[in-house]
Amino acid sequence: MKVASILGVRPQFVKASVVSRELRKKHEEILIHTGQHYDSQMNKVFFEQLNIPEPDYHLNIGSGNHGYQTGEMLKKIEEVLIKEKPDLVLTYGDTNSTLAGALAASKLHIETAHVESGLRSFDRSMPEEVNRILTDHCSDILFCPTQNAVDNLKREGVTENVHITGDVMVDSLLYNREIAENRSTILSDLGLKSKGYLVATIHRASNTDDEGNLKNIVDAFSELNETIIFPLHPRTEKLLKRYGLYDRLKSSVILTQPLGFLEFIKLMNHAKMMLTDSGGVQKEAYVLKVPCLTLRENTEWIETVEDGWNVLVGTDKEKIVKMVREFQPLLENHRDRFGDGDASKNIVSNLSQAFLNHFKYH
Ligand code: UDP
C-alpha cells in the first residue's frame, strides 16, 4: 500500500513519528510537509530527534490567514496526490494541514484516514474545532483515541469505520521518555531541581490574539512566587511584544525558545505543575502524572478533568494563582485513559486489513 501522510506542525511530527515507523515496516510512505511550522525549533529539531524521514514534498506554505493557508495547501496537496496516486491519505489532528489533506484526498476519491478523530471542545470559535469536524466528516476511516471520541462521532451520525485505537501521542511519549531522561541535560542547563518548578506553554488564538487574556496570564505569572519555565511559541512572542507585555513577563519567568521534544518531555516529567493551553500537553501531563492547569474554558481531553488531574482555570488571574497554590490531584483517581502505547500498531494493522479488503468505502 502506498500512503501519503500530511504533516505541517509540531504536534503532528510527534504523532506521525510513531505511526510512520510502524507503517514503513510493511508499506510505502511518502511524507508531504505543508510548511505550516517552519522555524527550526518547531520543525527541524523534531525530525532529527524523532528520526522522522525527510519529507518527500515540502510545500513551503508558511503563515497566513486561515483561508489563504488552507486554500494554498489544498491546491498544492492536490497536485502531489494526482502525481503520486497513493492508495491512502493519512491526516493527523486538527490543523489547517489536516483539513486541506483530507479535503484534497476526498475530492480525488482517494481513501483517507484521520488519526485523533472524534475530539471535540464544543467551541466552534476555535479554528481547530472547525477543522476537526470537517475532517472527520470527509474521512473514510476514523481512528479515535478514546471512547469519548467514539461517542462524539456517534452523536454526529458518524458510526462507520470508526476504530478506538488509543492515543498515538502516548506511544511517542512512552517511546521517548527514557531516551529523554538519558539524553537531555535541560534540568542542569537551567539550574532546576526535580519538582522545583512549573512549566508554561501558551499559543491558542483565544489567548494570544486577545490582549486582555494574555495580560491576565502575564499578571498571574508575575504574581506567583514560583520558578516558571516558559518555552515561547513564535506567535506568542510576537503578540506579547505587540501588546507591550514581553518585558514584564521576562522579568517574572524563565523564557526559552520552543524546546525540542526530548528536552520538553524531560522538563515536563520533573515539573511540579503544567500551565498550558495546549491540547497535547494536557494529555502528556496526565500520562506523566503531573498536575495540569488549563488556561482555557474548555478542553477536548475531558478525561483528564474528570479524573481530577486537570482543571480548566481559563484566564482569570485570581483563579490561576489560587489553583497553583492549592491544586493537588489524587493518585487513586488516575487511570489508564489513553492506551498503553500500542495505538500506532493498532492503526497500521487496521489499515493493512482495510487495504486487503480493497477499502470499499467510497
Ligand atoms: N512540545 C515540545 N516543545 C515545546 C512545547 C511543546 O516539544 O516547547 C511538544 C509537546 O510535548 C507535545 C506537542 O509539542 O507533544 C504539543 O504541541 P502544541 O502544544 O504546539 O500543539 P497542540 O497539542 O496544542 O495542538
Boltz pocket constraint, residues with backbone or C-beta under 6 A from the ligand:
constraints:
  - pocket:
      binder: B
      contacts: [[A, 10], [A, 11], [A, 14], [A, 169], [A, 201], [A, 203], [A, 231], [A, 257], [A, 258], [A, 259], [A, 260], [A, 261], [A, 262], [A, 264], [A, 265], [A, 277], [A, 278], [A, 279], [A, 280], [A, 281], [A, 284]]
      max_distance: 6.0
